[in-house]
Amino acid sequence: MRAAGLLELMEPGWPAASTQVVGPWLVREGRGGGRRVSSASVSGPGAETPEALAAAEAQHARFGQRPVFRLTPEDVAADAAADAALAARGYRVEEPSILRTAPLPAEGPERLTAFPLWPPLAITVEIWEAGGIGAARRQVMDRAAGPKAAILGRVEDRAAGALYAVVTGDWLMVHALHVEPGLRRKGLALNLMRGAAAWGRDQGAGRIALAVTEANAGANALYDRMGFDRAGRYHYRVKG
């Protein structure tokens, strides 16, 4: 599956507060939940025209958020045309990211290292807060309708990491992975991923997917070790 299809598949598990189709653009209302749920993406031909771009910008303003556009120019010709038009309009690239996929890993987590729960425990919320995953992003998780879990991770006899997992069809999607800085490089991220995979398999999933920024060298190294493919790329365009 290519980038555009994977991003669409991720929508139910990481949903915007609302969406509005404006000509050839789908504009999402994020309410502070981050770029993915606050961005516009191409939904039809002609997205690169000045009129279409202006209409999308106006819808962002009605939602009370700055204009952000998500594009997969390597994958979709219409996105490539819109990407060039946005660049000419003064929009710069932010957060170039990689979509990564793999079969669910067969190995489970080490004993007493990963605990799937919903709703998340207070300690899970504290870990996410420390990692910049605040209330607005947790509200995105709350909106998701599919089977979902907050995986709490433990290392050295203390809670020190968390991630959010959600199943859509036969795909397990992973978001919001955070491990406390002082307890990294101790295998906890790997155990969290394996714990999520074990939970996802119980929900009927057979493959796993996630998005990670190109700049996150540590996470990409982990996914390389776990055998994740690089299925596609996307980026955002913002003005400034």
Secondary structure, DSSP 4 states (H G I P E B T S, - for coil): --HHHHHHHHGGGS--SEEEEETTEEEEE-TTS-HHHH-EEE-STTTTSHHHHHHHHHHHHHTTS--EEEE-TTT-HHHHHHHHHHHHTTEEEEEEEEEEEEEPPSPPPPTTSEEEESSPPHHHHHHHHHTT--HHHHHHHHH--SSEEEEEEEETTEEEEEEEEEEETTEEEEEEEEE-GGG-SSSHHHHHHHHHHHHHHHTT--EEEEEEETT-HHHHHHHHHTT-EEEEEEEEEEE-
